[in-house]
Amino acid sequence: MKKLTVFATFLMVAMTYAQDTMVQSTIQGMLTYNQGQVISLAEAFSEEQYDWRPAEGIRSVGESLLHIAGANYYLASKLGFAPPEDVDMMNIEKIKGKENVLAALKKSNEFILEKMTMVENDKLNEEVDFGFGKFSRLSGLLIVLEHNGEHKGQLIAYARSNDVTPPWSK
């Protein structure tokens, strides 16, 4: 009976913890999937294609990837998590070269994924001023997911315009 009581207590504690971060973990899982597709697509572009843009005044492939990276840090900062000290937010979109762009994007992806689950459950409804509107912290997490998805779509269009097939659709 004692073993059953200990096991039941352990199970309740584990379930309570899992429920406390279930929303954050679910969004994190979807973002991980989305980021994986963006990275695989970014890797499919050639070095030269990173400078391609559909028209003057519109972000290039590389600039779009760096925009995602910068937004990951920006949105995390609004959720209370300052970017790493070695990240230059003022110049992140000026990084050049496919490998450097990919490294910056991957680093920002890891950062936002880590920070998502640190948003406390009891603060998900707190209002935050994101600079473009006031939203709850939960909405902020969803904005990160939506923003990555928006630019994944943009990059798919860029890829198709450059005869690059998204790797997951081959």
Number of C-alpha atoms within 10 A of each C-alpha: 6 7 8 9 10 10 12 12 12 12 12 11 12 12 12 12 11 12 13 15 16 15 17 22 17 12 18 22 14 12 23 17 10 16 22 14 17 24 16 13 19 27 15 15 22 12 15 11 18 19 15 19 17 13 8 7 7 11 16 19 23 27 21 20 26 26 18 25 26 23 18 25 23 19 20 24 15 15 23 14 17 14 19 12 7 6 15 11 16 8 10 17 19 13 15 16 14 21 13 13 23 20 14 20 24 15 16 23 21 13 18 26 21 12 18 23 19 15 19 13 16 8 11 18 12 12 16 18 13 17 9 6 8 13 16 17 23 22 16 22 24 16 15 24 20 14 13 23 18 12 16 22 12 13 22 17 14 19 20 11 13 14 9 16 15 20 13 8 5 5
